[in-house]
Amino acid sequence: MASRGGRSGGRANTNAAQVGYGGRGGGEYYGGRGGGNADGGAGRGRGYNQEGGDGGGHGRGYYQGDGGGGGRGRGYQGYQGGGDGGGRVRGRGYQGGGDGGGRGRGYEGDSDGRRGGRGRGGYQQGGNDYFRGRGGGYQVGNDYGGGRGGGGDGGRGRGRGGYQQGGNDYGGGRGGYQGGNNYGGGRGGGQNQPVPNLHQATGPPLSDRYAAEAAQLREQFKGLDMNRAEPTFPARPGFGTAGRSCMLRANHFFVGLVDKGLHQYDVAILPEPTLPSVYRVVMSSLVSEHQHTSLGGRLPAYDGRKILYTAGELPFNSKEFEVTLSDNKIGSSGPRREKKYNVTIKHTNLVSLQQLQMLMAGFSTDIPAQALTVLDIVLRDIVLNERNDMDYVKVGRSFFSWKIEKPTTLGLGIQGWAGFYQSIRPTQSGLSLNIDVSSTAFVQAMPLIDFVGETLNRNGVINSITDYDYVKIKKALRGLRVEVTHRGEMRKKYRIAGLTKQSTRDLRFESSTGVSKTVKDYFRETYKLQLRYDFLPCLQVGTEQKPNYLPMEVCNIVLGQRYQNKLDETQVTNMMAITCKRPSERETSIHKIVQKNNYNSAKRANEFGIEVDYNPTSVQARILTAPVLKYYGSGSNKCVPNNGKWNMVGKNFQDGNPKIFYVRPEHVEDALQKICLQALAVQKIDLLVALLPDKNGSLYGDIKRICETDIGVMSQCCLRKNVLKSSLQCLANVALKINAKCGGRNSVFADIPASLPVVSNKPTIIFGADVTHPNALDDSAPSIASVVASQDWPEVTKYHGDVHAQGHREEIIQGLEDIVKKLLLSFQRESMQRPQQLIFYRDGVSEGQFRQVLEKEIPEIEKAWKSLYNEKAPITFIVVQKRHHTRLFPSDSNQDTAGNVLPGTVVDTKICHPTEFDFFLCSHAGIKGTSRPTHYHILRDDNKFTADALQSLTNNLCYTYASCTRSVSTAPPAYYAHKLAFRARFYQTLGSDVASEVSSSSAAPPGVMKPLPEIKDELKRLMFYC
C-alpha cells in the first residue's frame, strides 16, 4: 500500500479519485510534493512512473512522462520528447506541440509557443489558444482560460486538469483523475491505493496514449506517393458485420516505440567460437567492459552471431576489441584457462523506421522485416541478458527453462520443458507483442549409458545390442553434446558426430607413440578405468581426418539440449500434460510471463525506446451462425449443428454403396498381396478393412503404401480394441470415412446459396495445397507437395488430388501449372461444365514467403487457366496459417463447456494486419486445451469478396469435412491437401525410420531425389486419404 497523501483539503470525490495526485508526502512510487502517477499537481512533485509530474513549479517527469508545467520543470526521460513547459525551461512538447509561451518548444508539431504565457500544450491535440496557463490538459486541451489551472474550461484556480477530460469547475484543489467535476480546494487528493503488481501506471491503455503519434504520422504520409510497381496484396474490403458481437481478450500486448535512430553494425569474432552460446558470452563481456568508454554509453542488442544494433551511433565507424574469457565463462569446468578473441565492430547502415511508421499509420506497404527484426532482437536480449536467472534456452522465438515448471518425463530419456514464445508484429492497433506459453522436448541430462538404456527400453540393463539397436542408438545420439567424466575436474564437452562400427574392446587406434591398442586397453592403462560396457560402440567426437573416440560410459549428457527427433505415441501423450492448458489457465500463465519479464524496467527497453502495455488487448469478435446440413433425402434429415457438432442418429448418406470383401492380413508385405490376389480371382475388392493391434505407425504406413501404390485397393484401418467395443459412435465414424473414400457424399448444405456466398453464383473450383517437410535432423529427404481441388459444384464436397516429391525443404510447389490444368479438366468431366472462378486455400506458408508465393505460384495458376480458357484467371488466393501463437480468451457468456471461444468466432479488427485483408477464425469447438484460431490472409482477390462473404464461406466449408460430424479447425481443401501430403510420406520408406536405415538398399543415392511411387488409377479420383 503506497500512500499518496500529504495535506489534503476540500471534498474528495471518491468516484473520480481512483488514484489521487498531489500532496507533499508522496508514497513509495509516486514522488514528493505534488508528483502524481500520471498527472502531478502543482508544486515541486515529480511523477515516478508514466506521465510525470505536470504542473507548475519545479515538477519533473521521471520515467516516461511529460515533465511539463510552468516554472523550472524539466522532463527526465520524456515521453517521446521530454518535459514541456514554459518559463525557463527548454523542454519539448509531445508531438502535437507544447504551445505554451516563454521558452517552451514543440517537438514535432507546432513549435515555439503562441500567445504568450507559461503554459504547455495538452497531451494529444496540442494546446491551442493558451494565455497564461501553467498546466496542460490530457487530451483535448483547447481554449484554456487564464491563470494557473490546466484542463478544459479551467478557471483561475490553481488546480489542473483531470486525466482525460480536463478538470471542470475546479476551486483551489490540485488533484483529480478522470474529469473530476466540482472538486474542492486543498493540496492533497485521492485515496490510499495498493501499488499495482507491475510497475506500470493505471489510466488509459498505452495504445490510447500513443494515438497522437499515429494521428500525426497519418498526416505526414498523406502527401506521399504510395504507388508501387511491384505486386501488392489486396487491401481490406471493410470489416465484417455478420454474426453476434462479443468482446474477447487476445494474448497481444501493445508496444509503444520511440525512434531513437537505429544503427546496424557487423560483428566479426576471431577465432570463430565452436559453440553458438560463446558468441553471446564474448559480446556480453565486451559490452560490460567498454559500454561507458569506447561504446559511448550505448547498450547494444546482439543477434547472437554477426549483427549488432544500437539506438544512436557509436563513437566510431569501425573498431577492434580484444576480449579475454576464462574456460568457466564458456561452460567448461576444471582448472581455469584463458582464451582471447578479437572482435571487430563495423558500422553498416541506419535502420529506417519509416516503412514501419507508414504501416502503423494505415498505409499499405510491405512488412518492414528489418525494423521488426531489430525490435525482436532487443526483446530477446532482455530475456537472455537481463532475465538470465532462469537459464533460458532459446529455440526460434521461444525460450524454455527447467526452472519454470518441473520437467515432465516423456519416456525414453526425454523430458518436456515449459517455456514461452514472444514476437513483435504490426497490427491495426499498433505494434503488438504476441506472448504465449510454449513447450518442447529436451534430452534429459543424465549419464549417457543410462540414456542408451532408456532409448532401448531396457530398464537400465544392457547386456548386448542388435543391429536394430545400433541404428536406434545412432539416431538418438546424433548431434548430442556430452561432457567427459574420466578426467577429474576437466569436464570437456564434445558433440557426437557418430558411432563406431566396432565395439570398445575391438576398436584399435595408433597412439602418439605409434603403438596400436584398443580403446578399452587405453582407458585401463591411462585412467585406471575398467570399462563395464566394452561391447558397446564408441562415440566418434572428432572428424574423419582426426577421429576422437570416447566410451559411452565416461560421458554425461549436457543440460539444455532440445530433442529434435519425432516423438512416439507415448511421448506425445505425456507431452499433452503440459501443452493442453485450459483457456483460463493458459491466460493466467501468460500474465505471469509478462509479470516475470517486466519489460519496462529493462535497461534495453529504455535504451531503445520500447514500452510494453502489460494488459492484454481487448478485441471485438463476432460469432457466425452455423450452416444447416442435409443428409440423404430431405425433411427430418436436416440438422443444425450445435456448438460445432451434430450426430447421425436416423441419418443416411447422400450416396455411395461400397461392396466390402473382408480380409485379415497376417503379414504386412507378402501375405497382404497374396491374400488380395486370391480374393481378386473370386471378386473385385472394393474395400479392405485392417484391424490393427495398436497405434503402430509403421504397420499403418505399410498397409497404406501397399494398398495405394501396389495393388490398388481402398483400405480402412481400425484399432481392434475400438471395433470390439461395438460403439455406435465409433462405427458411425468409420462408416463416414468409408463412404467418402468410396466416392460417396456424407452431407451437403440444406441451403446452398446462403451457405456458399459467391461460390454458389457461378461454377467455382476450390483448391487446397500444402507442402510437408522432413524432420529437423533429416538433411536429405525430399519435401512433399500436394494439391486437391473440388469436383462437384455446387455442393463442393468431393475432391481429386495430386501429390509429388520435390527438393529438400522447398516450399514453393513445383510443376503447379500442370497440376492445376489436370485438376481443372477433371472438374469439367465431373461437373459437366468449365469453372468460371477459382478459390485457392494454400497451407503452410509463412509471412516471409508471401512474396514468393505471389510471384511464383499464382502466375503458374494463371498460365494453366489461360492455356485452357484463353482468359485471365479470376483467382482468390488465401493463405491458411495454423502455426502462430495468437489465442483468444472469452468472457463467461461467450465460451463453450471447455472454456474456449465458441465455434464460428471470427476476428478481423485490432490484432489483424493494419491494411491487408486477413482474419482469425475459430471454426471448431475445442476439445482439449485452448483452441487455436486459424489465420487466413488473402494474397489476391479477383472475385471481390466482402469480408462477411469470405468469412462465412470459410466457416461454412469447415462443416463439410467428410471424416467426422464436427466442424474442423481448417478449411477442408487445405486440410485434405495436408492429409494427402502426410499420407505420401509413408510411400517413401519401408516401415519405420529405423527399419529403413537397417535395410537401406531402397534408398536413393545421396543428392538424388527418389520420386514417389505412382498411386494406382483405381484410387486417383477418390478421396482415399480421408
ZIDAMO-V82432 format. One record per run of one state. SS is the DSSP state (h for helix, s for strand, l for the rest). FROM is the first residue (numbers start at 1). TO is the last residue. Records with the same first field share a line. If there is no record, write none. Layout:
BEGIN
SS: FROM-TO + FROM-TO
END
This chain:
BEGIN
l: 1-1 + 3-45 + 48-59 + 62-73 + 76-91 + 93-96 + 98-104 + 106-109 + 111-192 + 194-205 + 210-210 + 223-234 + 236-243 + 251-251 + 258-261 + 271-275 + 291-300 + 303-306 + 312-317 + 331-332 + 334-337 + 352-353 + 361-368 + 387-387 + 391-392 + 396-397 + 401-407 + 412-413 + 428-429 + 444-446 + 456-466 + 478-480 + 485-490 + 492-492 + 496-497 + 504-507 + 511-515 + 528-536 + 541-548 + 551-551 + 558-560 + 563-568 + 580-582 + 598-598 + 602-602 + 608-609 + 613-616 + 624-627 + 631-634 + 641-641 + 643-644 + 646-654 + 656-669 + 681-687 + 693-696 + 712-714 + 726-727 + 742-744 + 746-747 + 750-751 + 756-758 + 762-763 + 773-782 + 791-798 + 807-815 + 832-836 + 844-846 + 870-874 + 882-887 + 891-891 + 896-900 + 902-904 + 908-915 + 917-917 + 923-933 + 942-946 + 958-965 + 967-971 + 989-992 + 999-999 + 1003-1016 + 1021-1026
s: 2-2 + 46-47 + 60-61 + 74-75 + 92-92 + 97-97 + 105-105 + 110-110 + 193-193 + 235-235 + 244-250 + 252-257 + 262-270 + 301-302 + 307-311 + 318-326 + 333-333 + 338-351 + 393-395 + 398-400 + 408-411 + 414-427 + 430-443 + 447-447 + 481-484 + 491-491 + 493-495 + 498-503 + 508-510 + 516-518 + 537-540 + 549-550 + 555-557 + 561-562 + 610-612 + 617-623 + 628-630 + 638-640 + 642-642 + 645-645 + 655-655 + 688-692 + 715-719 + 745-745 + 748-749 + 764-772 + 783-790 + 799-806 + 837-843 + 875-881 + 888-890 + 895-895 + 901-901 + 905-907 + 916-916 + 918-922 + 934-941 + 966-966
h: 206-209 + 211-222 + 276-290 + 327-330 + 354-360 + 369-386 + 388-390 + 448-455 + 467-477 + 519-527 + 552-554 + 569-579 + 583-597 + 599-601 + 603-607 + 635-637 + 670-680 + 697-711 + 720-725 + 728-741 + 752-755 + 759-761 + 816-831 + 847-869 + 892-894 + 947-957 + 972-988 + 993-998 + 1000-1002 + 1017-1020
END
